[in-house]
C-alpha cells in the first residue's frame, strides 16, 4: 500500500511505479490538487486510466460520478466489500 498527501503526489507516485496498484482510494478534498482534478488526470493517462478508483470523502451528497462513493468515516468491512465488488465488476 502506498499513500499520497494530495492528488499531485498520487499522480507522481503512480507514474513512477513499475507495478500499478489494483485500486485507488481517492479523497476529493486535498491540498495542491484535489480529487476532481486527480480523476481528470488519471483519465488522460493511458498507463493509469484503467485502475479502479473508489472515492472516500466526507462530502458525498449529489456527486456526479460513475464509481463507488464511500462516506468518511468508512468501516473496514464496508471498504473491503466495496473494493472487492468494484474490482470484480471492473474485471481487474
Contact map, one row per residue, 1 for C-alpha under 8 A:
11100000000000000000000000000000000000000000000000000000000000000000000000000000000000000000
11110000000000000000000000000000000000000000000000000000000000000000000000000000000000000000
11111000010000000000000000000000000000000000000000000000000000000000000000000000000000000000
01111110110010000000000000000000000000000000000000000000000000000000000000000000000000000000
00111110110000000000000000000110000000000000000000000000000000000000000000000000000000000000
00011111110000000000000000000111110000000000000000000000000000000000000000000000000000000000
00011111111000000000000000000111111011000000000000000000000000000000000000000000000000000000
00000111111100000000000000000001100001000000000000000000000000000000000000000000000000000000
00011111111110000000000000000000000000000000000000000000000000000000000000000000000000000000
00111111111111000000000000000000000000000000000000000000000000000000000000000000000000000000
00000011111111100000000000000000000001001100000000000000000000000000000000000000000000000000
00000001111111110000000000000000000000000000000000000000000000000000000000000000000000000000
00010000111111111000000000000000000000000000000000000000000000000000000000000000000000000000
00000000011111111001000000000000000000000000000100000000000000000000000000000000000000000000
00000000001111111000000000000000000000000000001100000000000000000000000000000000000000000000
00000000000111111100000000000000000000000000000000000000000000000000000000000000000000000000
00000000000011111111000000000000000000000000000000000000000000000000000000000000000000000000
00000000000000011111000000000000000000000000000000000000000000000000000000000000000000000000
00000000000000001111100000000000000000000000000000000000000000000000000000000000000000000000
00000000000001001111110000000000000000000000000000100000000000000000000000000000000000000000
00000000000000000011111100000000000000000000000000100000000000000000000000000000000000000000
00000000000000000001111100000000000000000000000000110000000000000000000000000000000000100001
00000000000000000000111110000000000000000000000000111100000000000000000000000000001000100000
00000000000000000000111111000000000000000000000000111100000000000000000000000000000000000000
00000000000000000000001111100000000000000000000000001111000000000000000000000000000000000000
00000000000000000000000111110000001000000000000000001111100000000000000000000000000000000000
00000000000000000000000011111100011000000000000000000011100000000000000000000000000000000000
00000000000000000000000001111100011100000000000000000011101000000000000000000000000000000000
00000000000000000000000000111110011000000000000000000000100000000000000000000000000000000000
00001110000000000000000000111111111000000000000000000000000000000000000000000000000000000000
00001110000000000000000000001111110000000000000000000000000000000000000000000000000000000000
00000111000000000000000000000111110000000000000000000000000000000000000000000000000000000000
00000111000000000000000000000111111011000000000000000000000000000000000000000000000000000000
00000110000000000000000000111111111111000000000000000000000000000000000000000000000000000000
00000010000000000000000001111100111111100000000000000000000000000000000000000000000000000000
00000000000000000000000000010000011111110000000000000000000000000000000000000000000000000000
00000010000000000000000000000000111111111000000000000000000000000000000000000000000000000000
00000011001000000000000000000000111111111100000000000000000000000000000000000000000000000000
00000000000000000000000000000000001111111110000000000000000000000000000000000000000000000000
00000000000000000000000000000000000111111111000000000000000000000000000000000000000000000000
00000000001000000000000000000000000011111111100000000000000000000000000000000000000000000000
00000000001000000000000000000000000001111111100110000000000000000000000000000000000000000000
00000000000000000000000000000000000000111111110110000000000000000000000000000000000000000000
00000000000000000000000000000000000000011111110010000000000000000000000000000000000000000000
00000000000000000000000000000000000000001111111110000000000000000000000000000000000000000000
00000000000000000000000000000000000000000011111111000000000000000000000000000000000000000000
00000000000000100000000000000000000000000000111111000000000000000000000000000000000000000000
00000000000001100000000000000000000000000110111111100000000000000000000000000000000000000000
00000000000000000000000000000000000000000111111111100000000000000000000000000000000000000000
00000000000000000000000000000000000000000000011111110000000000000000000000000000000000000000
00000000000000000001111100000000000000000000000111111000000000000000000000000000000000000001
00000000000000000000011100000000000000000000000001111100000000000000000000000000000001100101
00000000000000000000001111000000000000000000000000111110000000000011000000000000000000000000
00000000000000000000001111000000000000000000000000011111000000000011110000000000001000000000
00000000000000000000000011110000000000000000000000001111100000000011110000000000000000000000
00000000000000000000000011110000000000000000000000000111110000000000111101000000000000000000
00000000000000000000000001111000000000000000000000000011111100000000111100000000000000000000
00000000000000000000000000000000000000000000000000000001111100000000001110000000000000000000
00000000000000000000000000010000000000000000000000000000111110000000001000000000000000000000
00000000000000000000000000000000000000000000000000000000111111100000111000000000000000000000
00000000000000000000000000000000000000000000000000000000001111100000000000000000000000000000
00000000000000000000000000000000000000000000000000000000000111110000000000000000000000000000
00000000000000000000000000000000000000000000000000000000000111111000000000000000000000000000
00000000000000000000000000000000000000000000000000000000000001111100000000000000000000000000
00000000000000000000000000000000000000000000000000000000000000111110000000000000000000000000
00000000000000000000000000000000000000000000000000000000000000011111000000000000000000000000
00000000000000000000000000000000000000000000000000001110000000001111100000000000000000000000
00000000000000000000000000000000000000000000000000001110000000000111110000000000010001000000
00000000000000000000000000000000000000000000000000000111100100000011111000000000000000000000
00000000000000000000000000000000000000000000000000000111100100000001111101000010000000000000
00000000000000000000000000000000000000000000000000000001111100000000111111000000000000000000
00000000000000000000000000000000000000000000000000000001110000000000011111000000000000000000
00000000000000000000000000000000000000000000000000000000010000000000001111100000000000000000
00000000000000000000000000000000000000000000000000000001000000000000011111110110000000000000
00000000000000000000000000000000000000000000000000000000000000000000000011111110000000000000
00000000000000000000000000000000000000000000000000000000000000000000000001111111000000000000
00000000000000000000000000000000000000000000000000000000000000000000000000111111100000000000
00000000000000000000000000000000000000000000000000000000000000000000000001111111110000000000
00000000000000000000000000000000000000000000000000000000000000000000010001111111111000000000
00000000000000000000000000000000000000000000000000000000000000000000000000011111111100000000
00000000000000000000000000000000000000000000000000000000000000000000000000001111111110000000
00000000000000000000000000000000000000000000000000000000000000000001000000000111111111000000
00000000000000000000001000000000000000000000000000000100000000000000000000000011111111100000
00000000000000000000000000000000000000000000000000000000000000000000000000000001111111110000
00000000000000000000000000000000000000000000000000000000000000000000000000000000111111111000
00000000000000000000000000000000000000000000000000010000000000000001000000000000011111111100
00000000000000000000011000000000000000000000000000010000000000000000000000000000001111111111
00000000000000000000000000000000000000000000000000000000000000000000000000000000000111111111
00000000000000000000000000000000000000000000000000000000000000000000000000000000000011111111
00000000000000000000000000000000000000000000000000010000000000000000000000000000000001111111
00000000000000000000000000000000000000000000000000000000000000000000000000000000000000111111
00000000000000000000010000000000000000000000000000110000000000000000000000000000000000111111
